[in-house]
Amino acid sequence: MHEQTNEVQGARYSPTSIRATWGGTGSVEDASRALGFSRAKGYDLARRGEFPCRVLRIGRSTRVITASLLRVLESGEPECDSARA
């Protein structure tokens, strides 16, 4: 049953699903899941400026740019220079 849950979650965060369901930005939590790491790790990377795709800080909110996330998922390469190091 655990494998089935992972398959369903994997489909939820596939590029096709993200294109169909996300707007221009997504949450750090969802983007982190799509990239395969935890919410806490995602927020830590965003805070340090090392999140693998482009992030917007709007007031106290942090959002991930959907187009950037899709490019990272499809290429497997981080988009931000600080994440490459």
OpenMM code with the backbone's topology and positions (N, CA, C; nanometers):
from openmm import Vec3, app, unit

residues = "MET HIS GLU GLN THR ASN GLU VAL GLN GLY ALA ARG TYR SER PRO THR SER ILE ARG ALA THR TRP GLY GLY THR GLY SER VAL GLU ASP ALA SER ARG ALA LEU GLY PHE SER ARG ALA LYS GLY TYR ASP LEU ALA ARG ARG GLY GLU PHE PRO CYS ARG VAL LEU ARG ILE GLY ARG SER THR ARG VAL ILE THR ALA SER LEU LEU ARG VAL LEU GLU SER GLY GLU PRO GLU CYS ASP SER ALA ARG ALA".split()
positions = [
    Vec3(0.0829, -0.1190, 0.0000),
    Vec3(0.0000, 0.0000, 0.0000),
    Vec3(0.0871, 0.1250, 0.0000),
    Vec3(0.2009, 0.1214, 0.0653),
    Vec3(0.2899, 0.2371, 0.0697),
    Vec3(0.3370, 0.2755, -0.0706),
    Vec3(0.3657, 0.1765, -0.1541),
    Vec3(0.4092, 0.2034, -0.2909),
    Vec3(0.2994, 0.2717, -0.3702),
    Vec3(0.1758, 0.2310, -0.3503),
    Vec3(0.0651, 0.2913, -0.4217),
    Vec3(0.0513, 0.4381, -0.3819),
    Vec3(0.0662, 0.4704, -0.2541),
    Vec3(0.0589, 0.6075, -0.2071),
    Vec3(0.1674, 0.6907, -0.2735),
    Vec3(0.2897, 0.6386, -0.2821),
    Vec3(0.3984, 0.7112, -0.3467),
    Vec3(0.3700, 0.7335, -0.4942),
    Vec3(0.3111, 0.6346, -0.5620),
    Vec3(0.2781, 0.6503, -0.7035),
    Vec3(0.1748, 0.7597, -0.7226),
    Vec3(0.0736, 0.7637, -0.6367),
    Vec3(-0.0300, 0.8661, -0.6461),
    Vec3(0.0311, 1.0023, -0.6175),
    Vec3(0.1148, 1.0124, -0.5145),
    Vec3(0.1793, 1.1385, -0.4834),
    Vec3(0.2734, 1.1805, -0.5950),
    Vec3(0.3453, 1.0859, -0.6532),
    Vec3(0.4351, 1.1173, -0.7629),
    Vec3(0.3585, 1.1746, -0.8813),
    Vec3(0.2416, 1.1183, -0.9099),
    Vec3(0.1588, 1.1684, -1.0190),
    Vec3(0.1066, 1.3079, -0.9871),
    Vec3(0.0791, 1.3334, -0.8608),
    Vec3(0.0291, 1.4643, -0.8192),
    Vec3(0.1318, 1.5733, -0.8452),
    Vec3(0.2588, 1.5394, -0.8364),
    Vec3(0.3649, 1.6374, -0.8539),
    Vec3(0.4422, 1.6176, -0.9841),
    Vec3(0.3799, 1.5546, -1.0817),
    Vec3(0.4427, 1.5407, -1.2128),
    Vec3(0.4298, 1.6734, -1.2869),
    Vec3(0.5202, 1.7008, -1.3813),
    Vec3(0.5086, 1.8252, -1.4586),
    Vec3(0.3715, 1.8428, -1.5244),
    Vec3(0.3142, 1.7348, -1.5751),
    Vec3(0.1826, 1.7437, -1.6399),
    Vec3(0.0764, 1.7871, -1.5401),
    Vec3(0.0779, 1.7276, -1.4226),
    Vec3(-0.0189, 1.7623, -1.3194),
    Vec3(0.0018, 1.9051, -1.2691),
    Vec3(0.1257, 1.9443, -1.2519),
    Vec3(0.1546, 2.0804, -1.2057),
    Vec3(0.1049, 2.1817, -1.3082),
    Vec3(0.1316, 2.1572, -1.4371),
    Vec3(0.0832, 2.2479, -1.5432),
    Vec3(-0.0692, 2.2625, -1.5386),
    Vec3(-0.1372, 2.1520, -1.5113),
    Vec3(-0.2837, 2.1516, -1.5149),
    Vec3(-0.3478, 2.2142, -1.3919),
    Vec3(-0.2775, 2.2126, -1.2785),
    Vec3(-0.3445, 2.2516, -1.1547),
    Vec3(-0.2861, 2.3736, -1.0835),
    Vec3(-0.1621, 2.4117, -1.1124),
    Vec3(-0.1015, 2.5247, -1.0422),
    Vec3(-0.1218, 2.6529, -1.1210),
    Vec3(-0.1199, 2.7638, -1.0500),
    Vec3(-0.1214, 2.8947, -1.1139),
    Vec3(0.0223, 2.9369, -1.1433),
    Vec3(0.0480, 3.0653, -1.1384),
    Vec3(0.1813, 3.1183, -1.1673),
    Vec3(0.2835, 3.0876, -1.0602),
    Vec3(0.2364, 3.0645, -0.9382),
    Vec3(0.3264, 3.0298, -0.8285),
    Vec3(0.2669, 2.9155, -0.7482),
    Vec3(0.3532, 2.8496, -0.6718),
    Vec3(0.3097, 2.7423, -0.5833),
    Vec3(0.3757, 2.7594, -0.4473),
    Vec3(0.3316, 2.6823, -0.3531),
    Vec3(0.3881, 2.6911, -0.2188),
    Vec3(0.5252, 2.6242, -0.2140),
    Vec3(0.6065, 2.6685, -0.1206),
    Vec3(0.7371, 2.6061, -0.0989),
    Vec3(0.7170, 2.4609, -0.0588),
    Vec3(0.6145, 2.4351, 0.0190),
    Vec3(0.5860, 2.2976, 0.0642),
    Vec3(0.5579, 2.2056, -0.0542),
    Vec3(0.4708, 2.2474, -0.1458),
    Vec3(0.4383, 2.1633, -0.2617),
    Vec3(0.5577, 2.1498, -0.3557),
    Vec3(0.6297, 2.2578, -0.3778),
    Vec3(0.7474, 2.2515, -0.4653),
    Vec3(0.8532, 2.1587, -0.4057),
    Vec3(0.8693, 2.1630, -0.2749),
    Vec3(0.9655, 2.0753, -0.2082),
    Vec3(0.9271, 1.9291, -0.2281),
    Vec3(0.7990, 1.8990, -0.2135),
    Vec3(0.7524, 1.7611, -0.2359),
    Vec3(0.7776, 1.7181, -0.3798),
    Vec3(0.7523, 1.8084, -0.4747),
    Vec3(0.7748, 1.7756, -0.6157),
    Vec3(0.9220, 1.7464, -0.6427),
    Vec3(1.0104, 1.8149, -0.5701),
    Vec3(1.1537, 1.7968, -0.5879),
    Vec3(1.2092, 1.6821, -0.5036),
    Vec3(1.1276, 1.6290, -0.4132),
    Vec3(1.1680, 1.5112, -0.3374),
    Vec3(1.2320, 1.5382, -0.2033),
    Vec3(1.2101, 1.6572, -0.1473),
    Vec3(1.2607, 1.6777, -0.0126),
    Vec3(1.1533, 1.7372, 0.0774),
    Vec3(1.1830, 1.7448, 0.2060),
    Vec3(1.0835, 1.7826, 0.3059),
    Vec3(1.0523, 1.9318, 0.3024),
    Vec3(0.9398, 1.9649, 0.3628),
    Vec3(0.8967, 2.1037, 0.3768),
    Vec3(1.0032, 2.1843, 0.4499),
    Vec3(1.0551, 2.1299, 0.5596),
    Vec3(1.1557, 2.2010, 0.6393),
    Vec3(1.2820, 2.2283, 0.5568),
    Vec3(1.3269, 2.1288, 0.4815),
    Vec3(1.4447, 2.1459, 0.3957),
    Vec3(1.4176, 2.2521, 0.2889),
    Vec3(1.2984, 2.2514, 0.2327),
    Vec3(1.2617, 2.3507, 0.1316),
    Vec3(1.2657, 2.4921, 0.1860),
    Vec3(1.2069, 2.5124, 0.3025),
    Vec3(1.2092, 2.6464, 0.3615),
    Vec3(1.3508, 2.6873, 0.4008),
    Vec3(1.4303, 2.5938, 0.4475),
    Vec3(1.5695, 2.6240, 0.4812),
    Vec3(1.6470, 2.6679, 0.3564),
    Vec3(1.6315, 2.5931, 0.2470),
    Vec3(1.6990, 2.6296, 0.1221),
    Vec3(1.6513, 2.7652, 0.0705),
    Vec3(1.5214, 2.7910, 0.0781),
    Vec3(1.4673, 2.9195, 0.0329),
    Vec3(1.5219, 3.0338, 0.1179),
    Vec3(1.5298, 3.0126, 0.2474),
    Vec3(1.5806, 3.1161, 0.3379),
    Vec3(1.7262, 3.1494, 0.3075),
    Vec3(1.8050, 3.0471, 0.2720),
    Vec3(1.9468, 3.0670, 0.2427),
    Vec3(1.9721, 3.1092, 0.0979),
    Vec3(1.8657, 3.1178, 0.0168),
    Vec3(1.8807, 3.1546, -0.1230),
    Vec3(1.9344, 3.0414, -0.2083),
    Vec3(1.9153, 2.9160, -0.1643),
    Vec3(1.9699, 2.7999, -0.2338),
    Vec3(1.8620, 2.7055, -0.2878),
    Vec3(1.7368, 2.7495, -0.2906),
    Vec3(1.6304, 2.6657, -0.3465),
    Vec3(1.6616, 2.6458, -0.4943),
    Vec3(1.6434, 2.5249, -0.5487),
    Vec3(1.6873, 2.4964, -0.6857),
    Vec3(1.6116, 2.5693, -0.7959),
    Vec3(1.5020, 2.6356, -0.7628),
    Vec3(1.4323, 2.7141, -0.8639),
    Vec3(1.3977, 2.8518, -0.8074),
    Vec3(1.3451, 2.9367, -0.8906),
    Vec3(1.3221, 3.0762, -0.8530),
    Vec3(1.2112, 3.0870, -0.7486),
    Vec3(1.2388, 3.1731, -0.6502),
    Vec3(1.1485, 3.1934, -0.5378),
    Vec3(1.1173, 3.3420, -0.5270),
    Vec3(0.9926, 3.3742, -0.4966),
    Vec3(0.9517, 3.5123, -0.4723),
    Vec3(0.9223, 3.5297, -0.3247),
    Vec3(0.9724, 3.6357, -0.2688),
    Vec3(0.9365, 3.6717, -0.1313),
    Vec3(0.8448, 3.7923, -0.1407),
    Vec3(0.7230, 3.7760, -0.0948),
    Vec3(0.6233, 3.8826, -0.0984),
    Vec3(0.5793, 3.9066, 0.0452),
    Vec3(0.6323, 4.0110, 0.1035),
    Vec3(0.6062, 4.0355, 0.2455),
    Vec3(0.6637, 3.9208, 0.3268),
    Vec3(0.5791, 3.8567, 0.4048),
    Vec3(0.6239, 3.7425, 0.4851),
    Vec3(0.5979, 3.6091, 0.4161),
    Vec3(0.5459, 3.6161, 0.2949),
    Vec3(0.5130, 3.4951, 0.2193),
    Vec3(0.6253, 3.4608, 0.1216),
    Vec3(0.6464, 3.3324, 0.1009),
    Vec3(0.7456, 3.2854, 0.0048),
    Vec3(0.6747, 3.1923, -0.0938),
    Vec3(0.6890, 3.2212, -0.2233),
    Vec3(0.6243, 3.1430, -0.3280),
    Vec3(0.7275, 3.0976, -0.4298),
    Vec3(0.7038, 2.9825, -0.4911),
    Vec3(0.7927, 2.9279, -0.5929),
    Vec3(0.7281, 2.9526, -0.7298),
    Vec3(0.8065, 3.0013, -0.8244),
    Vec3(0.7556, 3.0284, -0.9584),
    Vec3(0.7364, 2.8951, -1.0313),
    Vec3(0.6150, 2.8701, -1.0743),
    Vec3(0.5789, 2.7421, -1.1349),
    Vec3(0.6623, 2.7112, -1.2589),
    Vec3(0.6811, 2.8066, -1.3472),
    Vec3(0.7585, 2.7825, -1.4700),
    Vec3(0.9014, 2.7411, -1.4369),
    Vec3(0.9594, 2.8023, -1.3356),
    Vec3(1.0955, 2.7678, -1.2940),
    Vec3(1.0995, 2.6257, -1.2382),
    Vec3(1.0025, 2.5908, -1.1555),
    Vec3(0.9946, 2.4551, -1.1006),
    Vec3(0.9832, 2.3524, -1.2135),
    Vec3(0.9000, 2.3795, -1.3120),
    Vec3(0.8832, 2.2863, -1.4238),
    Vec3(1.0138, 2.2682, -1.5013),
    Vec3(1.0869, 2.3773, -1.5234),
    Vec3(1.2155, 2.3660, -1.5933),
    Vec3(1.3132, 2.2800, -1.5138),
    Vec3(1.3146, 2.2975, -1.3827),
    Vec3(1.4048, 2.2182, -1.2981),
    Vec3(1.3637, 2.0716, -1.2996),
    Vec3(1.2352, 2.0434, -1.2885),
    Vec3(1.1881, 1.9048, -1.2901),
    Vec3(1.2194, 1.8365, -1.4227),
    Vec3(1.2051, 1.9083, -1.5319),
    Vec3(1.2260, 1.8483, -1.6638),
    Vec3(1.3737, 1.8339, -1.6999),
    Vec3(1.4575, 1.9263, -1.6532),
    Vec3(1.5998, 1.9208, -1.6891),
    Vec3(1.6835, 1.8480, -1.5854),
    Vec3(1.6379, 1.8484, -1.4605),
    Vec3(1.7162, 1.7886, -1.3537),
    Vec3(1.8295, 1.8778, -1.3050),
    Vec3(1.8378, 1.9998, -1.3603),
    Vec3(1.9421, 2.0943, -1.3227),
    Vec3(1.8815, 2.2103, -1.2456),
    Vec3(1.9455, 2.2527, -1.1349),
    Vec3(1.8952, 2.3699, -1.0632),
    Vec3(1.9020, 2.4939, -1.1527),
    Vec3(1.8092, 2.5834, -1.1326),
    Vec3(1.8016, 2.7019, -1.2157),
    Vec3(1.8754, 2.8212, -1.1549),
    Vec3(1.8886, 2.8242, -1.0249),
    Vec3(1.9534, 2.9376, -0.9594),
    Vec3(2.1008, 2.9088, -0.9391),
    Vec3(2.1851, 3.0091, -0.9623),
    Vec3(2.3298, 2.9924, -0.9515),
    Vec3(2.3744, 2.9451, -0.8140),
    Vec3(2.3131, 2.9965, -0.7082),
    Vec3(2.3550, 2.9578, -0.5735),
    Vec3(2.3243, 2.8120, -0.5436),
    Vec3(2.2265, 2.7539, -0.6117),
    Vec3(2.1912, 2.6130, -0.5888),
    Vec3(2.2874, 2.5192, -0.6623),
    Vec3(2.3631, 2.5683, -0.7593),
    Vec3(2.4548, 2.4847, -0.8365),
    Vec3(2.5819, 2.4514, -0.7606),
    Vec3(2.6202, 2.5381, -0.6692),
    Vec3(2.7462, 2.5197, -0.5965),
    Vec3(2.7423, 2.4002, -0.5034),
] * unit.nanometer
topology = app.Topology()
chain = topology.addChain("A")
for resn in residues:
    res = topology.addResidue(resn, chain)
    for name in ("N", "CA", "C"):
        topology.addAtom(name, app.Element.getBySymbol(name[0]), res)
